[in-house]
Amino acid sequence: MNKNMLVKDCINEIGKFLAVRDIDELTSVALEKKYSLNKVKLLVLLGNSISSTIKCAVEAYNNGICEKVLICGGIGHSTEILRNTIKSHDIYKYIDLDGQSEADIFYQIINKYYNIPKDKIIIENKSTNCGENAKKAIELLDTLSIDYSSVILVQDPTMQLRTYASFLKYINTKDDILLINYAPFIPVVDDDIAFVNKEIDGIWTMDRYIQLLMGEIPRLKDDINGYGPNGKGFIEHIDIPSIIDEAYSKLENIIRIKTR
């Protein structure tokens, strides 16, 4: 196997592992098939730099499979990237970006361009990282006495799994809460190490994507250096299959060789 093929396979293996989808599509048919539900109480859209994730929340609401949408995210390391993406977007570029959080930017787009009623949208705009997203979201929902017994989580595909593990940390003492992952897309690269997903607004550069993958697996580890209960305690325990560990090690070795 040549180097490009190996890199492609490793990237796609890790990318698919992180971009969790518990249902195939955002429809009542998909929900019924797997969970015997025709809608969930809440969809949580987490702030990130990929503007096309907004369309998932809109699609779910328009398909009638969520009662409310919680947009979650303050100002963090991806905020400036999101602002730059919006500035260059053909449609969204007229949104007010000055000093706005990720949640506020997403809210403006959803409200202005997709007409989801204000009373169906909840905003949490103070959290600055993945763990805080979950913590502050749950705190806000409890304060507002909003039912979140069934939730769809939508996040940047590289952070979908960690977002799920973060929410588990704050709801694992509660009974009968269903968390459903829906990564907006599954990133796939071709033999030339270029994205097959060419239609995604705000998709990362390839260098940034690889950087995100290489940073995410160590964070998900449940060891002294990871974010799990045996490390920093930011997330619940996540099992990392041996095939992912192997793909990570191979990719890490190739990157090291390349940068020498």
Contacts in CASP RR format, 6 or more apart in sequence:
PFRMAT RR
TARGET T0000
AUTHOR 0000-0000-0000
METHOD contacts of the structure
MODEL  1
MNKNMLVKDCINEIGKFLAVRDIDELTSVALEKKYSLNKVKLLVLLGNSI
SSTIKCAVEAYNNGICEKVLICGGIGHSTEILRNTIKSHDIYKYIDLDGQ
SEADIFYQIINKYYNIPKDKIIIENKSTNCGENAKKAIELLDTLSIDYSS
VILVQDPTMQLRTYASFLKYINTKDDILLINYAPFIPVVDDDIAFVNKEI
DGIWTMDRYIQLLMGEIPRLKDDINGYGPNGKGFIEHIDIPSIIDEAYSK
LENIIRIKTR
1 9 0 8 1.000
3 254 0 8 1.000
4 191 0 8 1.000
4 192 0 8 1.000
4 193 0 8 1.000
5 191 0 8 1.000
6 250 0 8 1.000
6 254 0 8 1.000
7 193 0 8 1.000
7 251 0 8 1.000
7 254 0 8 1.000
8 189 0 8 1.000
8 190 0 8 1.000
8 191 0 8 1.000
8 193 0 8 1.000
9 247 0 8 1.000
10 247 0 8 1.000
10 248 0 8 1.000
10 250 0 8 1.000
10 251 0 8 1.000
10 254 0 8 1.000
11 189 0 8 1.000
11 193 0 8 1.000
11 209 0 8 1.000
11 210 0 8 1.000
11 213 0 8 1.000
11 251 0 8 1.000
12 187 0 8 1.000
12 188 0 8 1.000
12 189 0 8 1.000
13 243 0 8 1.000
13 244 0 8 1.000
13 247 0 8 1.000
14 213 0 8 1.000
14 216 0 8 1.000
14 217 0 8 1.000
14 244 0 8 1.000
14 247 0 8 1.000
14 248 0 8 1.000
14 251 0 8 1.000
15 157 0 8 1.000
15 158 0 8 1.000
15 186 0 8 1.000
15 187 0 8 1.000
15 213 0 8 1.000
16 186 0 8 1.000
17 161 0 8 1.000
17 241 0 8 1.000
17 244 0 8 1.000
18 157 0 8 1.000
18 158 0 8 1.000
18 159 0 8 1.000
18 160 0 8 1.000
18 161 0 8 1.000
18 162 0 8 1.000
18 183 0 8 1.000
18 213 0 8 1.000
18 216 0 8 1.000
19 157 0 8 1.000
19 158 0 8 1.000
19 160 0 8 1.000
19 161 0 8 1.000
19 183 0 8 1.000
19 185 0 8 1.000
19 186 0 8 1.000
19 187 0 8 1.000
20 160 0 8 1.000
20 161 0 8 1.000
20 164 0 8 1.000
20 181 0 8 1.000
20 183 0 8 1.000
21 181 0 8 1.000
21 182 0 8 1.000
21 183 0 8 1.000
21 186 0 8 1.000
22 34 0 8 1.000
22 180 0 8 1.000
22 181 0 8 1.000
22 182 0 8 1.000
23 30 0 8 1.000
23 31 0 8 1.000
23 33 0 8 1.000
23 34 0 8 1.000
23 35 0 8 1.000
23 180 0 8 1.000
23 182 0 8 1.000
24 30 0 8 1.000
26 56 0 8 1.000
26 59 0 8 1.000
26 60 0 8 1.000
26 63 0 8 1.000
26 65 0 8 1.000
26 152 0 8 1.000
26 182 0 8 1.000
27 63 0 8 1.000
27 65 0 8 1.000
28 38 0 8 1.000
28 39 0 8 1.000
28 63 0 8 1.000
28 64 0 8 1.000
28 65 0 8 1.000
31 37 0 8 1.000
31 38 0 8 1.000
31 39 0 8 1.000
31 40 0 8 1.000
31 65 0 8 1.000
31 180 0 8 1.000
32 38 0 8 1.000
35 150 0 8 1.000
35 178 0 8 1.000
35 180 0 8 1.000
37 150 0 8 1.000
37 178 0 8 1.000
38 65 0 8 1.000
39 64 0 8 1.000
39 65 0 8 1.000
39 66 0 8 1.000
39 67 0 8 1.000
40 65 0 8 1.000
40 66 0 8 1.000
40 67 0 8 1.000
40 150 0 8 1.000
40 151 0 8 1.000
40 152 0 8 1.000
40 178 0 8 1.000
40 180 0 8 1.000
41 66 0 8 1.000
41 67 0 8 1.000
41 68 0 8 1.000
41 146 0 8 1.000
41 147 0 8 1.000
41 148 0 8 1.000
41 149 0 8 1.000
41 150 0 8 1.000
41 151 0 8 1.000
42 66 0 8 1.000
42 67 0 8 1.000
42 68 0 8 1.000
42 69 0 8 1.000
42 70 0 8 1.000
42 141 0 8 1.000
42 146 0 8 1.000
42 147 0 8 1.000
42 148 0 8 1.000
42 150 0 8 1.000
42 151 0 8 1.000
42 152 0 8 1.000
43 57 0 8 1.000
43 60 0 8 1.000
43 61 0 8 1.000
43 66 0 8 1.000
43 68 0 8 1.000
43 69 0 8 1.000
43 70 0 8 1.000
43 151 0 8 1.000
43 152 0 8 1.000
43 154 0 8 1.000
44 69 0 8 1.000
44 70 0 8 1.000
44 72 0 8 1.000
44 137 0 8 1.000
44 151 0 8 1.000
44 152 0 8 1.000
44 153 0 8 1.000
44 154 0 8 1.000
44 167 0 8 1.000
45 53 0 8 1.000
45 54 0 8 1.000
45 56 0 8 1.000
45 57 0 8 1.000
45 69 0 8 1.000
45 70 0 8 1.000
45 71 0 8 1.000
45 72 0 8 1.000
45 106 0 8 1.000
45 154 0 8 1.000
45 155 0 8 1.000
46 72 0 8 1.000
46 73 0 8 1.000
46 130 0 8 1.000
46 133 0 8 1.000
46 153 0 8 1.000
46 154 0 8 1.000
46 155 0 8 1.000
46 156 0 8 1.000
46 159 0 8 1.000
46 163 0 8 1.000
47 53 0 8 1.000
47 71 0 8 1.000
47 72 0 8 1.000
47 73 0 8 1.000
47 74 0 8 1.000
47 78 0 8 1.000
47 82 0 8 1.000
47 102 0 8 1.000
47 103 0 8 1.000
47 106 0 8 1.000
47 133 0 8 1.000
47 155 0 8 1.000
47 156 0 8 1.000
48 78 0 8 1.000
48 82 0 8 1.000
48 102 0 8 1.000
48 155 0 8 1.000
48 156 0 8 1.000
48 159 0 8 1.000
49 78 0 8 1.000
49 79 0 8 1.000
49 81 0 8 1.000
49 82 0 8 1.000
49 85 0 8 1.000
49 156 0 8 1.000
49 202 0 8 1.000
49 204 0 8 1.000
50 85 0 8 1.000
50 156 0 8 1.000
50 184 0 8 1.000
50 200 0 8 1.000
50 201 0 8 1.000
50 202 0 8 1.000
50 203 0 8 1.000
50 204 0 8 1.000
51 82 0 8 1.000
51 85 0 8 1.000
51 86 0 8 1.000
51 89 0 8 1.000
51 92 0 8 1.000
51 109 0 8 1.000
51 201 0 8 1.000
51 202 0 8 1.000
52 184 0 8 1.000
52 185 0 8 1.000
52 200 0 8 1.000
52 201 0 8 1.000
52 202 0 8 1.000
52 203 0 8 1.000
53 154 0 8 1.000
53 155 0 8 1.000
53 156 0 8 1.000
53 184 0 8 1.000
54 106 0 8 1.000
54 109 0 8 1.000
54 110 0 8 1.000
54 114 0 8 1.000
55 184 0 8 1.000
56 154 0 8 1.000
56 182 0 8 1.000
56 184 0 8 1.000
57 69 0 8 1.000
57 71 0 8 1.000
57 106 0 8 1.000
57 110 0 8 1.000
57 116 0 8 1.000
57 154 0 8 1.000
58 110 0 8 1.000
58 114 0 8 1.000
58 116 0 8 1.000
60 66 0 8 1.000
60 69 0 8 1.000
60 152 0 8 1.000
60 154 0 8 1.000
60 182 0 8 1.000
61 69 0 8 1.000
61 116 0 8 1.000
61 120 0 8 1.000
65 152 0 8 1.000
66 152 0 8 1.000
67 120 0 8 1.000
68 120 0 8 1.000
68 121 0 8 1.000
68 122 0 8 1.000
68 146 0 8 1.000
69 110 0 8 1.000
69 116 0 8 1.000
69 120 0 8 1.000
69 121 0 8 1.000
69 122 0 8 1.000
70 121 0 8 1.000
70 122 0 8 1.000
70 123 0 8 1.000
70 124 0 8 1.000
70 137 0 8 1.000
70 140 0 8 1.000
70 141 0 8 1.000
71 103 0 8 1.000
71 106 0 8 1.000
71 107 0 8 1.000
71 110 0 8 1.000
71 121 0 8 1.000
71 122 0 8 1.000
71 123 0 8 1.000
71 124 0 8 1.000
72 103 0 8 1.000
72 124 0 8 1.000
72 127 0 8 1.000
72 133 0 8 1.000
72 136 0 8 1.000
72 137 0 8 1.000
73 101 0 8 1.000
73 102 0 8 1.000
73 103 0 8 1.000
73 124 0 8 1.000
73 125 0 8 1.000
73 126 0 8 1.000
73 127 0 8 1.000
73 128 0 8 1.000
73 133 0 8 1.000
74 101 0 8 1.000
74 102 0 8 1.000
74 103 0 8 1.000
74 104 0 8 1.000
74 124 0 8 1.000
74 125 0 8 1.000
74 126 0 8 1.000
74 127 0 8 1.000
74 128 0 8 1.000
75 99 0 8 1.000
75 101 0 8 1.000
75 102 0 8 1.000
75 128 0 8 1.000
76 102 0 8 1.000
76 128 0 8 1.000
76 129 0 8 1.000
78 102 0 8 1.000
78 156 0 8 1.000
79 101 0 8 1.000
79 102 0 8 1.000
82 102 0 8 1.000
82 105 0 8 1.000
83 97 0 8 1.000
83 100 0 8 1.000
83 105 0 8 1.000
85 201 0 8 1.000
85 202 0 8 1.000
86 92 0 8 1.000
86 93 0 8 1.000
86 95 0 8 1.000
86 97 0 8 1.000
86 105 0 8 1.000
86 109 0 8 1.000
87 93 0 8 1.000
87 97 0 8 1.000
89 201 0 8 1.000
91 113 0 8 1.000
92 109 0 8 1.000
92 113 0 8 1.000
95 105 0 8 1.000
95 108 0 8 1.000
95 109 0 8 1.000
95 112 0 8 1.000
96 108 0 8 1.000
97 105 0 8 1.000
100 108 0 8 1.000
101 125 0 8 1.000
101 126 0 8 1.000
102 125 0 8 1.000
103 123 0 8 1.000
103 124 0 8 1.000
103 125 0 8 1.000
104 123 0 8 1.000
104 125 0 8 1.000
107 121 0 8 1.000
107 123 0 8 1.000
110 116 0 8 1.000
110 121 0 8 1.000
111 118 0 8 1.000
111 121 0 8 1.000
122 140 0 8 1.000
122 141 0 8 1.000
122 144 0 8 1.000
122 146 0 8 1.000
124 133 0 8 1.000
124 136 0 8 1.000
124 137 0 8 1.000
124 140 0 8 1.000
126 132 0 8 1.000
126 136 0 8 1.000
127 133 0 8 1.000
127 135 0 8 1.000
127 136 0 8 1.000
127 137 0 8 1.000
130 159 0 8 1.000
130 162 0 8 1.000
130 163 0 8 1.000
130 166 0 8 1.000
130 234 0 8 1.000
131 166 0 8 1.000
131 169 0 8 1.000
131 234 0 8 1.000
131 235 0 8 1.000
133 163 0 8 1.000
133 166 0 8 1.000
134 163 0 8 1.000
134 166 0 8 1.000
134 167 0 8 1.000
134 169 0 8 1.000
134 170 0 8 1.000
135 166 0 8 1.000
135 170 0 8 1.000
137 167 0 8 1.000
138 148 0 8 1.000
138 167 0 8 1.000
138 170 0 8 1.000
138 171 0 8 1.000
141 148 0 8 1.000
148 177 0 8 1.000
149 176 0 8 1.000
149 177 0 8 1.000
149 178 0 8 1.000
150 177 0 8 1.000
150 178 0 8 1.000
150 180 0 8 1.000
151 167 0 8 1.000
151 177 0 8 1.000
151 178 0 8 1.000
151 179 0 8 1.000
151 180 0 8 1.000
152 180 0 8 1.000
152 181 0 8 1.000
152 182 0 8 1.000
153 160 0 8 1.000
153 163 0 8 1.000
153 164 0 8 1.000
153 167 0 8 1.000
153 179 0 8 1.000
153 180 0 8 1.000
153 181 0 8 1.000
153 182 0 8 1.000
154 182 0 8 1.000
154 183 0 8 1.000
154 184 0 8 1.000
155 163 0 8 1.000
155 183 0 8 1.000
156 184 0 8 1.000
157 183 0 8 1.000
157 184 0 8 1.000
157 185 0 8 1.000
157 186 0 8 1.000
157 187 0 8 1.000
158 187 0 8 1.000
158 209 0 8 1.000
158 212 0 8 1.000
158 213 0 8 1.000
158 216 0 8 1.000
159 216 0 8 1.000
160 181 0 8 1.000
160 183 0 8 1.000
161 181 0 8 1.000
161 216 0 8 1.000
161 220 0 8 1.000
161 238 0 8 1.000
162 216 0 8 1.000
162 219 0 8 1.000
162 220 0 8 1.000
162 227 0 8 1.000
162 235 0 8 1.000
164 179 0 8 1.000
164 181 0 8 1.000
165 220 0 8 1.000
165 227 0 8 1.000
165 228 0 8 1.000
165 235 0 8 1.000
165 236 0 8 1.000
165 237 0 8 1.000
165 238 0 8 1.000
166 234 0 8 1.000
166 235 0 8 1.000
166 236 0 8 1.000
167 179 0 8 1.000
168 179 0 8 1.000
168 235 0 8 1.000
168 236 0 8 1.000
169 233 0 8 1.000
169 234 0 8 1.000
169 235 0 8 1.000
169 236 0 8 1.000
171 177 0 8 1.000
171 179 0 8 1.000
172 236 0 8 1.000
185 197 0 8 1.000
185 200 0 8 1.000
186 197 0 8 1.000
187 195 0 8 1.000
187 197 0 8 1.000
187 203 0 8 1.000
187 209 0 8 1.000
188 195 0 8 1.000
188 196 0 8 1.000
188 197 0 8 1.000
189 195 0 8 1.000
189 196 0 8 1.000
189 206 0 8 1.000
190 196 0 8 1.000
193 206 0 8 1.000
194 206 0 8 1.000
195 203 0 8 1.000
195 206 0 8 1.000
195 209 0 8 1.000
197 203 0 8 1.000
203 209 0 8 1.000
204 212 0 8 1.000
210 251 0 8 1.000
210 255 0 8 1.000
213 251 0 8 1.000
214 248 0 8 1.000
214 251 0 8 1.000
214 252 0 8 1.000
214 255 0 8 1.000
217 240 0 8 1.000
217 244 0 8 1.000
217 245 0 8 1.000
217 248 0 8 1.000
218 225 0 8 1.000
218 226 0 8 1.000
219 226 0 8 1.000
219 227 0 8 1.000
220 226 0 8 1.000
220 227 0 8 1.000
220 228 0 8 1.000
220 235 0 8 1.000
220 238 0 8 1.000
220 240 0 8 1.000
221 227 0 8 1.000
221 228 0 8 1.000
221 240 0 8 1.000
222 228 0 8 1.000
222 229 0 8 1.000
222 230 0 8 1.000
222 231 0 8 1.000
222 237 0 8 1.000
222 238 0 8 1.000
223 230 0 8 1.000
223 231 0 8 1.000
224 230 0 8 1.000
224 231 0 8 1.000
225 231 0 8 1.000
226 232 0 8 1.000
227 233 0 8 1.000
227 234 0 8 1.000
227 235 0 8 1.000
228 234 0 8 1.000
228 235 0 8 1.000
228 236 0 8 1.000
228 237 0 8 1.000
228 238 0 8 1.000
229 236 0 8 1.000
229 237 0 8 1.000
END
